Amino acid sequence: MARSPRAYVLECKDLDEAIATAALIPGALHGAVEVRPLVVFS
């Protein structure tokens, strides 16, 4: 059975915090989590 991909948008102070928070996502234990910056234009 295929699972549908999920997207999480996290607001973190730096890359280290983003990686630590991404490690807590349930799919990170047996899969992969991609961490990348998001630029917001206002």
PyMOL CGO cylinders between C-alpha atoms (Angstrom):
from pymol import cmd
from pymol.cgo import CYLINDER

trace = [
    CYLINDER, 0.00, 0.00, 0.00, 1.45, 3.37, -1.02, 0.3, 1, 1, 1, 1, 1, 1,
    CYLINDER, 1.45, 3.37, -1.02, 1.41, 6.25, 1.41, 0.3, 1, 1, 1, 1, 1, 1,
    CYLINDER, 1.41, 6.25, 1.41, 0.65, 9.78, 0.34, 0.3, 1, 1, 1, 1, 1, 1,
    CYLINDER, 0.65, 9.78, 0.34, 3.48, 12.25, 0.92, 0.3, 1, 1, 1, 1, 1, 1,
    CYLINDER, 3.48, 12.25, 0.92, 3.04, 14.85, 3.64, 0.3, 1, 1, 1, 1, 1, 1,
    CYLINDER, 3.04, 14.85, 3.64, 4.54, 18.30, 3.88, 0.3, 1, 1, 1, 1, 1, 1,
    CYLINDER, 4.54, 18.30, 3.88, 5.45, 20.06, 7.10, 0.3, 1, 1, 1, 1, 1, 1,
    CYLINDER, 5.45, 20.06, 7.10, 6.41, 23.72, 7.21, 0.3, 1, 1, 1, 1, 1, 1,
    CYLINDER, 6.41, 23.72, 7.21, 8.49, 24.51, 10.29, 0.3, 1, 1, 1, 1, 1, 1,
    CYLINDER, 8.49, 24.51, 10.29, 9.66, 27.89, 11.48, 0.3, 1, 1, 1, 1, 1, 1,
    CYLINDER, 9.66, 27.89, 11.48, 13.11, 27.41, 13.00, 0.3, 1, 1, 1, 1, 1, 1,
    CYLINDER, 13.11, 27.41, 13.00, 15.86, 29.82, 14.00, 0.3, 1, 1, 1, 1, 1, 1,
    CYLINDER, 15.86, 29.82, 14.00, 18.62, 27.95, 12.15, 0.3, 1, 1, 1, 1, 1, 1,
    CYLINDER, 18.62, 27.95, 12.15, 19.50, 24.77, 10.26, 0.3, 1, 1, 1, 1, 1, 1,
    CYLINDER, 19.50, 24.77, 10.26, 20.49, 22.89, 13.42, 0.3, 1, 1, 1, 1, 1, 1,
    CYLINDER, 20.49, 22.89, 13.42, 17.07, 23.47, 14.97, 0.3, 1, 1, 1, 1, 1, 1,
    CYLINDER, 17.07, 23.47, 14.97, 15.37, 22.48, 11.71, 0.3, 1, 1, 1, 1, 1, 1,
    CYLINDER, 15.37, 22.48, 11.71, 17.29, 19.18, 11.56, 0.3, 1, 1, 1, 1, 1, 1,
    CYLINDER, 17.29, 19.18, 11.56, 16.58, 18.39, 15.22, 0.3, 1, 1, 1, 1, 1, 1,
    CYLINDER, 16.58, 18.39, 15.22, 12.87, 19.12, 14.76, 0.3, 1, 1, 1, 1, 1, 1,
    CYLINDER, 12.87, 19.12, 14.76, 12.68, 17.15, 11.50, 0.3, 1, 1, 1, 1, 1, 1,
    CYLINDER, 12.68, 17.15, 11.50, 14.14, 14.13, 13.29, 0.3, 1, 1, 1, 1, 1, 1,
    CYLINDER, 14.14, 14.13, 13.29, 11.00, 14.06, 15.47, 0.3, 1, 1, 1, 1, 1, 1,
    CYLINDER, 11.00, 14.06, 15.47, 8.67, 13.64, 12.48, 0.3, 1, 1, 1, 1, 1, 1,
    CYLINDER, 8.67, 13.64, 12.48, 7.21, 10.09, 12.59, 0.3, 1, 1, 1, 1, 1, 1,
    CYLINDER, 7.21, 10.09, 12.59, 8.34, 9.23, 9.04, 0.3, 1, 1, 1, 1, 1, 1,
    CYLINDER, 8.34, 9.23, 9.04, 11.96, 10.04, 9.85, 0.3, 1, 1, 1, 1, 1, 1,
    CYLINDER, 11.96, 10.04, 9.85, 12.42, 6.79, 11.79, 0.3, 1, 1, 1, 1, 1, 1,
    CYLINDER, 12.42, 6.79, 11.79, 11.94, 4.47, 8.80, 0.3, 1, 1, 1, 1, 1, 1,
    CYLINDER, 11.94, 4.47, 8.80, 12.03, 6.85, 5.84, 0.3, 1, 1, 1, 1, 1, 1,
    CYLINDER, 12.03, 6.85, 5.84, 13.51, 10.12, 4.73, 0.3, 1, 1, 1, 1, 1, 1,
    CYLINDER, 13.51, 10.12, 4.73, 12.86, 13.75, 5.60, 0.3, 1, 1, 1, 1, 1, 1,
    CYLINDER, 12.86, 13.75, 5.60, 14.01, 16.59, 3.38, 0.3, 1, 1, 1, 1, 1, 1,
    CYLINDER, 14.01, 16.59, 3.38, 15.00, 19.86, 5.07, 0.3, 1, 1, 1, 1, 1, 1,
    CYLINDER, 15.00, 19.86, 5.07, 15.25, 22.94, 2.90, 0.3, 1, 1, 1, 1, 1, 1,
    CYLINDER, 15.25, 22.94, 2.90, 14.87, 26.69, 3.36, 0.3, 1, 1, 1, 1, 1, 1,
    CYLINDER, 14.87, 26.69, 3.36, 11.72, 28.51, 2.40, 0.3, 1, 1, 1, 1, 1, 1,
    CYLINDER, 11.72, 28.51, 2.40, 11.87, 32.15, 1.37, 0.3, 1, 1, 1, 1, 1, 1,
    CYLINDER, 11.87, 32.15, 1.37, 8.79, 34.25, 2.08, 0.3, 1, 1, 1, 1, 1, 1,
    CYLINDER, 8.79, 34.25, 2.08, 8.37, 37.33, -0.08, 0.3, 1, 1, 1, 1, 1, 1,
    CYLINDER, 8.37, 37.33, -0.08, 6.10, 40.00, 1.32, 0.3, 1, 1, 1, 1, 1, 1,
]
cmd.load_cgo(trace, "trace")
